[in-house]
Amino acid sequence: MIPVIISGGAGSRLWPVSRQSDPKPFLKLSDGKSLLQSTFIRSLNLGQAVSSIITVTNEKLHFRMQDEYQQVNPTQVNCDFILEPFGRNTAPAVLAAALFAEQNYAEDEILLVLPADHLISDMAAFSAAVTDAVAMAKLGYLVTFGINPEYPETGYGYIEAAKEQPIANGYAVKRFVEKPNLELATEYVKSGDYQWNSGMFCGQVKTFLSEFNLHSPSVVKQVTRCLSNSNLAQLNTGKVVHLNPKSFIQAENISVDYALFEKTTKAAVIPCSIGWSDIGSWLSIAQSLPQDAEGNAIIGENILHNTSDCLIYSTNRMVATVDVHNLVIVDTPDALLVANKDQTQDVKHIFERLKKTQHPLSDLHQTVHRPWGTYTILEEGPFYRIKRIEVKVGHALSNQSHEKRSEHWVVVDGEATVVHSDQVIKLTANQSTYIPAGDKHRLMNAGEQNLVIIEVQCGNYLGEDDIVRYDDLYGRN
């Protein structure tokens, strides 16, 4: 089996933790693991032999995802990446994974397609459902996982099972239904014939490709052409495909439901109760977490007085509350959200307003991840900026220069190798160097522990785009 982890979208309803360049899959819950890491671990614990894990995601997230996987991949399972220059919805993503699997593995392989940002609490039930799905996939079906509805939800699509057509431990699909109004959703739940559409599905590579060719041949043509024009690299962790942007933009922006599942006659559904949540809002996070005696769901240090039915999320400082009820309080180093717990879907409006004005809080956190490590903005003013920079062992920043700013570097932990013009300098803790504007330079960590420096930038422009790169280990321009 090949799990295919699909990661796209900004998770606008989970701002300020989820942002465009640091989206929902990286959100950590009470166990300290991100939703992405939980999905990865889940893929390896299903009792199925895993040939590889294919991840389809934005190219800007590649190195961050590699880091996340390495933390929870002790057996070093092979990890392949298909990197999109921009999103084109789920049909091109799933099709690219199927074509890649056909070319690099086998047409009989089973693909288990999983969104990167869902939560499943009952692993035993999910493992049993996957076993059933694999058996049905071997019979030539494309199998969806239908969640037995707990209440009339208007935010999910529904699947109507054809109870008169049983298939193993599931049923043929009668139809897929768009998100209904409350009256219809209530009827669906009462009937017992409908399940929530989880967006997870399973099938053989050859079945995906034959049904895509039958029902969406234009999408197949577009994505096949794109793959043939894209770069394939072999890394020690797996293969990496960088999808060609000029070809990929020609791929139709369409969901896999519209392009395939609503048209195929080979769709089947397994009704299941697996403790599933798509973590689509802060309310769904509150419902997924343990609660105290007053109904509060809490992540982080806190002191609560006369507080009930609240979600309090803070990973960096204490939150104290007095006489508040039914609130969502989400605290990050650079933004605070306070919302009525019953209106958490409307957080997307805040995100959209920030995005419309190109406010940096829609895109980045105070701590920004790069292929070589992280930087955190500690303080800034009109003509200066102070950063904490951490470089991973064996990694290096690009060989670069800046036209409009100078930089002072002070090593606080580890050993830095600095290439400045034609000189190579070694610096240890409490030592520093100065890089004038216009000088070519590079920072490397050849030591045995992570390197931490404090960088002070001075100049009349401090934007991250004031970088001229001469060469880069990670292929950035």
N, C-alpha and C positions, 0 to 999 in steps of 0.2 A: 504494500500500500504506500502511496505517496500523499501525505497531507499537503494541501495547497493553502497557505495562509494568505488571505487577501487583506491588505491594509490600505485604505483610502479614506479621504474625508477629514475634515478638521475637527469634528466633534464640537460644534459651536455651542451646543447647550451645556457643555461642561467647562466653559470658560469660567474663571481665569486659569485653571490648571491645564486645560486643553487649548492649544494654539496651533496656528497653521504649520509652523515648523517644529512643533512639539505636540503632536495630536493625541487623541484619546487613547490609542493602544499603549502609550507610555505611562498612563495614569496608574499610580500604585494604590493598592488597597491595604487593609489592615495586616495582611500577611507579609507586607514588604515587597511583594512581587508585582510587576506591572501586568496589565491585562494581556499584553503581548507575550510575556514570559509564561503566564498561566496557560495561554493557548498552545505555546510550544511544548510545555511539559505535558499537557493533556494529550497532545498528538503522539507522544512517545509512550503513554501509559494505557493504551487501548487494547493491549493484547494482540496487536497485529505486527507483523514484521514490516519495518519501515525501510524502504529503499533510499529515500532522501526526503527532505522537506523543501518544498519550493515556496518561496515568498514572492508575491507580486506587490510592489510598493513604489513610492516615488523615489527617484534616484537620490534626492537630498537626504533621505532617511537611511540609506544603505548602511553606512558605517555605524550609526547609532543602533540599528537593529542587530548588526553583527555583535556589537558589544553586549547587548541584552541577551542574545542567544548564548554567547560564550559563558555567561554567568550561570546558566542553567543547563548546560550541555556537556556533562562530565564524560560521556561516552563518545563525544565528538562525532555525532551523527552528521552525515553529509548535508550541507545547507546550500541550495541553489537560490539565486536571486534573479528575478526579471524586473528590471528597473524602468519605470515609466518616467518620461520627461514631464508629463502632466497627466491628470486623470482623464479617462475616456469611458468611465462607468465599468460595470462588472462583466459585461459580455466580452469585450476585448481582453480583459484581464484573465478570465477563465479560459478563453480560447487560446491565448498565448501560452498559458500553462499546459494545456492539453497538447498543443503542437510541439512544445519544448519536450514534454515527456515522451511523445512518440519518437522524436528524433534522438533522444539521449537515453531512453530506457526501453520501454516496450509498449505496444498497443494494447496488451492485455493487463497492464498495470491498472490498479484501482486508484482513482483520485478521490480524496476526501477533502472537499472544499470548506474551509472554515474562516469566517471573519476574524480579524485579529483582536477585536475588542468586545467579545461577548464573555459572559460569566456563566459557568455551569457548576453547580454545587454538588450534584449527585453523579459522581464519576462512575459508580457501578452501573447505574441505569444507562448512562451515556455509552459506556463500553458495550453493554448488551445491545443497545440500539445500533451501534456501528457494526457489530457482528452480524446482525440481521440485515443491515444495509449492504454489507459486502456480499452476503449470500444472494441478495436480490440483484445486485449489480452484475454478478457473474451470470445471471439469467438474461442480461441484456437491458436492464431497466436503469433509468436515471432516478435515483432515490432522493427524496427530500425528507427532512426531519420536521415533522409537524408537532408543535408543542401543544399539549392538551390545555385549553384555555382555563384560567383560574377565575376570570371575570371578563365582562364585555370591554375589551380594549379597542379604542378607535385609532390608536397610533400604529397598529400592525396590519399587514396584509393577512389574509386567511387562505387556507387550503380546504376545499371540500373533498372529502374522501368518498370514493365509490364503494360503499359498504357491500354492494352486491358483487363486487369484483375483488375478492381477497387474493393477495399474493404473498405467500409465506406468512410472515408476521405483520404484514402491512396490507395496503390496498392500492388499487389504481387511483390516479387522481382524476376527479370529475372536472374540477375547474379551480383556477386561482382567482381570488377576489381582491380587489383593491381595498385600501383602508376604508372601512364602512363608517356610517354615522352610528350614534349610540343605539338607535332603535334596531338597526340591522345587526349590529354586533351582539345585542342581547338575544335576538332570534338565533343567531349562529351558535352561541354558547348553549342555549336551551336545547337545540336540535341534537347535539352530540355528534354531528357529522363534520364539524369544522375544527381545524387546528390553526394556531398561529403559524405563520410562515417564518421560520427561524433564519432563513438565508443560508443554511448549511445543506450540502447535498453531496452525493456519492455516485460514482459510475466508472465504468471502464473507459480508458482513453479512447478506444475505438468507437464506443457508443457516443461519447461526447462529440467526436469529430464527424461521425456519420450523420448525427442528428443536426449538428450545426450546418453541415453541407446541404442537408435537405431543406432546412427551414430558414437559414440566414446565410446563403451562399456569398452574398456581397461582403458580409463581415469576415467570413473565412478568407476571401480573396484579399481583403485589405490587410488583415493581420498576418497572413502568410507572406505577403509582399514586405511588410514591415520587418518581420523576423529575418528574411533573407537579406535585408539591407542593414541589419543591426550588428553591432560588435559583440562577439562572444569571447570571454576571458576565462581561463582556468586558474582558479586560486587553490591554495591548499585546503580551503574550507568547502570548496564546491565551485560550480560554474556560475558566471555572472553574465547576463545579457543586458546590454544598454540599448534599449529600443530607440531606433532612429526617429528623432522628432519630426522630420519632414514627412516620413512615411506614417508615423503613428497618428498624426493629426488628421489623416485621411480616414482613419477607422471611425466607424459610426459610434456616436456617443449614446449607447443603449445598454439597458440592464440585461442580465442573463435571463431574468424572468420573461421580459418581452421578446428577446431574440430567440429563446429556446424553449423554456419550460411551459409557457402558455400555448405553444404550438405543437410540441411533440406528443405523440401517442404512447410514448414509453415512460411517461412520468409515473412514479409510484411514491407513496407517502408512508412513513412509519410514525404513527401517533406515539408520543412519548412524554413522560414527565421526568425531567432531568435537572430540575432546579435552574432553569435557563432564564437569563436576562440579557438584553442587548445593551444594558447600561447606557441608555439614551438620554438620561437627564440626572440631575442631582437627586431627584426624588427616587429614581430607581437605584441609585447608589445607597441612599438611606435605607431602602427596603431590603437591600442585600447584606447589610452589615448587622452584627450583633447589636442589641439595644439594651440600655440600662433599665432600671425599674421605672423610670419616668419616660421611657420611650425615646431617649436620645441615642443617636448613632454618632460615634465619636472616633476620629482619627487625629492623634496628636495630643500634646499636653494641654490640660484645661483645668479650670476651677468653675464649677457651675453652682449657682444659687437660685433656687426656685425656678428651674428651667425644665421644660418638658417638650417632647415631640420635636426636637431640633436635630439637624445634621450639622455637626461642627467638624470642619476639615482644615487642619493646619499641620504642616510638617516642619515648620521652621521656628515657631515661637508659641508661647502660651496664649490661649484664648480664654477670657473670663466673661461670664454672662451673669446678669442679675435680672430676674423677673421677666424672662422672655419665653415665648412659646411659638411653636409651629414655624420656626425660621430655618433657613439654610444660611450658614456662615462659612465661607470658604476664604481662607487667608493664604496668600502667597507673598513672597518678598516684595513684589512690586504692584500688587493689586488685591483689593478686598471686595468680595461679593457678599451682600446681604439681601436675601430674597424671601418672599413668602413661600413656604414649602409647597403650597398648592399651585404655584404659578411658575415652577422651575422651567417649563418648556419655553417661557418667554425670555430666558437668558440669551437665546439666540439673537434677539433684537439688540442687545448690548454689543455682542460680538460683531454683528453686521454694521453697526454704527462706527465701531472702531476700525473695521476693515474699510469702510467707505471713505473714511478720512485718512487712511493709510497710517493709522496710529501704530507704533511699534508693539504695543501690548496685544494686538491681534495676531502677531507673528511669532515673537520671541519671548522667552523668559529672561530674567536677570542673569541666570546661568544658561549659557548657550553651548550646545554640544557640537564639536567638530571631529573630523576623522582622527585627529591626533590627541584629542582630550577635551577639555572644557575651558571656557573663560567665564568669569563672573564680574559684572560691573559693580564695583564697590561704591564709587562716588563719581560725579561728573559735574562740570560747570561749563560756561561758554567756551573756554579755551583750554580745558584740561579734562582728562578722564583717567580714573584709576581702576585697574583690573587685577583680579587674581587669575593667573593662568596655570593650569595643571596639564602637563604633557605626560602621556603614558610611556612606559618603558619601551624603548626601541622605535619610538615615533618622532616625527619632526614636522615643524611648520614649513611652509613653502619658502623657497629662496625668493625674497621679495624686497620691494622698497616702497616708500611712501613719499608722495610729493609735498604734502601739506602738514605733516606732523613729525616731530621727533619722539623718541622713546627712551625711557630710562628703565633698565631691568635690574631688580634686586632679587637674588636667589634666597629663598627662605627655607627650602627643603630639597634635598637631592643634589645632583650634579648636572650643570648645564654645559653643553658644548655650543659655543656661539661662533658662527662663521660671519665675520664682519669684513666686507670688501675681500681682501686676499688673506686676512688673518684668521687663525683658529684659536679661540680663547676658551679655557676651562674655568668655570666658576663654581664655587661651592657656597654653602650657606653663609650669609652676611657679606657676600661679595656682589659687586654690581658692574654694569657697563652702560655706556651711552651710545645711542644710534641716532646720528643727525638725520634730518629730512634729506631724502634723495639717496642715502647710502644703501647699497645692497646688503642684505643680512638674512640669516637663518638661525633658528633656535632648535636644538636637537637634544634628545635625552638618550644618551648611550649608557646611562647608569643602570643600577639594579633595583631602583625604586622610582616611583612617580616623582617627577620634577615639579616643584611649585615655585613660581616667581610672582613678584608684584611688579606690574608694568604701569608706569606713569607716562601718559601721552600728553604732549603739549603742542598746540598749533591752532590755526584759525579754522580748520575743518577736521573733524574727528570721525567721519562716517566710515563704516566698514568697507565701503567701495573704494576707498583711497588705498588700493593695493595694486601694485604692478607685480605679477608673478612671472618669474623666469623659469622655474621648474618646480614640480610638485609631485610628491609620492602618490597622491590620490587622484591624479588626472584632472584637477580643477584648473579652470582658465584664470 
